[in-house]
């Protein structure tokens, strides 16, 4: 290799080193439940880690130390660019979301994974065209685990046992069912449950099994009533500010699309199922009396659910969606997933 060839190679190497590194985008994210909650540390942070991997480190997410708004304002906070990425329970803003209530109706599958995947598939086939998430870039939808009854007063083994109990709920189908059951409802976001129970403002809560451990309620509740598949669920939307999404290079959009849609449903569902197991262990350790709903109690719930389901059909019609068809498709997906099909 002569002197001039060496110089040329050295110049080429120097030029390569001088090339700018691939552009990196850092976006903000926030969670309205505590840092220790699975939604924050497992789902949101975990998804952000996956997003960084699939984009080769070009897109990163930074958790804000505190959510910029109260939980019900999360959708608007992302839309209005107060934070770039977050999630919200659809029932916190019921006037905005009608179709999402389908994934909350009684009679769902046995796990959050099953319900989340089935709900995601139906959302994208039947509901996306109604554009209820207009104003944000939707990354995915999911549900929490089967919803159950927890209280500090007495065993709930029938509808009669619920009458007069003051129950905290976030709204949605849980509230519709609670009203039909005769409970006195208190509408507050989940993070306030501890204070409501501690101060005696609420006698109980409607929550998935995960929540007593996540919100440290196991010492405040003394009774749990568990239904197969729950008697309600809650649905969530996971989304990004649309301007920030649009500004991403196409290769990063393509990469993030790989961890969107049904990927989000599976990721969140697995997270919640694991958290439900932790929650069940916590209430057992705290000697909470667990009552498994009898066939008669389950039948009472199914009877109440008929009116709630019919009301949702009317909501769906207001969005120009065939409610009975979508609901049937949802349960067909649940049946496939419970049978082990993908």
Secondary structure, DSSP 4 states (H G I P E B T S, - for coil): --HHHHHHHHHHHHHHHHSPPPP-EEEEE--SS-TTSHIIIIIIHHHHHHHHHHTTTSEEEEE-SS-SS-GGGHHHHHHTTS-SEEEEEGGGGTTT-SGGGGGGSSS--SSHHHHHHHHHHHIIIIIGGG-TTTTSEEEEEEE-SPEEEEESSS---SGGGTTT-EEEE-SHHHHHHHHHHTPEEEE--GGGHHHHHHTTS-SEEEEETTHHHHTT-TTT--EEEE-TT-S---EEEEEE-HHHHHHS-HHHHHHHHTTSTHHHHHHHHHHHHHHHHHHHHHHHHTTPEEEEPPHHHHHHHHHHHHHHHHHHHHHHHHTT--HHHHHHHHHHHHHHHHTT--
